[in-house]
Amino acid sequence: MKKQYALALFLGAVLILAFAAIAGSGRNASDLPAPPVAGTMIDDFTLPDADGASHSLASLKGKNGTVVIFIATKCPVSNAYNDRMEKVFEDYKAKGINVIGINSNNTEPATEVKSHAAEKGLKFTILKDDGNKIADRLGATRTPEVYLLDAKGKLAYHGRIDNGQKPESITSNDLRDALNEMIEGKAVTKTDGAAFGCSIKRVS
């Protein structure tokens, strides 16, 4: 009788641990599909901004192209790029390029996204990707991580903004080089560059 009771307790414990493992497994970077390759058409999507107003990608795209950047409020690497991201927005808006930020971190609520943008002087639109659905769709894993779309919505470049977290260490301006080539009607020479930064904090 005692053996049967002990066996029942053991099996119950195993089931509890199994359910806990399933519930807490979440989705991590290794579960994601590979990011789209250059030339892939990026489907339209709709997300709210920090005030809750919905915006589609189509409604925010630039006449000549769109820069989508996955960003964060707490990530020191993303924050190191705040001025550079804003400068890209300012430098290229007259050239028909728009910049869109997306925050997919489940640890950073919309109120924090709004206050962070105000504090850091980020004037481009920042959307909140609750449930990291768009980050999952695009295979984004880092902040900051860039997706440059051409005027038709095709992916022209994906990856890092440049190769140096500290401005003085930059030797390759990947995003700006891709933007300049695209605006001039040239084929983008370098279509990807490994993004680096903090991991996107996905929902469990």
Secondary structure, 3 states (H helix, E strand, C coil): CHHHHHHHHHHHHHHHHHHHHHHCCCCCHHHCCCCCCCCCECCCCEEEECCCCEEEHHHHCCCCEEEEEECCCCCHHHHHCHHHHHHHHHHHHHHCEEEEEEECCCCCCHHHHHHHHHHHCCCCEEEECHHHHHHHHHCCCEECEEEEEECCCEEEEEECCCCCCCHHHCCCCHHHHHHHHHHCCCCCCCCEECCCCEECCCCC
